Amino acid sequence: MYRFLLTRQWVLLTLLGLVLMPTMVELGFWQFHRHERRVAQNELISRNLEAAPAPVTDLTSPGHTVPRDDYWRAVTATGTFDTEHEVVVRRRTSADDQIGVHVLTPLDLKGGGTVLVNRGWVPAAPDQTAFPEVPPAPRGEVTVTGRLKADETTGSSGIKDLAGLPDRQVMLINSEQQAQLLSREVLGGYIEQTSPEPSGGLPEQIPDPDDSSIGAHMAYAVQWWLFVAAVPVGWIILVRREKRDREEAAAKGEPAAEDTEQPAPASA
């Protein structure tokens, strides 16, 4: 009664199940690894946000690539804002997902050198070729506290670096690009300013990164692995049902399904 498993229909069904099972196992591990990376990132964010602020020059220098272990690290920088060379970073969103720009202002450090400071978000100008209204940076010597971030690239951010933009507008926050525009060395990476807070609420400072959400990756992993277990269970159920139907058909003297198939008509 199990000879039907050798029919074309059942061979194809069995092969499909054998292919799906390892595929779903791999998909489960893919989601599990994404869960692990998210948990590790949350731990890194929490650890670096809670760390005592360090002088930015202790963690970066001109041409330095900020390592992942230093992302979001609390840093301080004392100097004077160079508003003459301030630029805006296009196509950035506010905390409530409004499209605007980020204000990027060089800070000439008290001990020498320059670091880029992302002062936060402001609305874009109605005419995209115009420079938006940007509240002025504090005058005189100021101490900025913020989060250290790595330079943005198209590969790391997915943002295309468009050419031919209006004056003082850029797509990426990149210290090497700004160093060329400023004709002087700039510390690698940049600071997301958290202090001092601007008067009037603009620029709107960038909120802390999320260090609590882990997403649904673990749940998806479990789902894929449950699907793996469901394949043989479903196959056994279908086999038993087919066997039962054939036994009932045999008891009634009816031909099996493969016995009722008609040969394909010959071509003329």
Summary of the structure (lengths in Angstrom):
residues: 268
radius of gyration: 31.0
end to end distance: 37.9
largest distance: 100.4
contacts: 740
relative contact order: 0.18
helix: 41%
strand: 22%
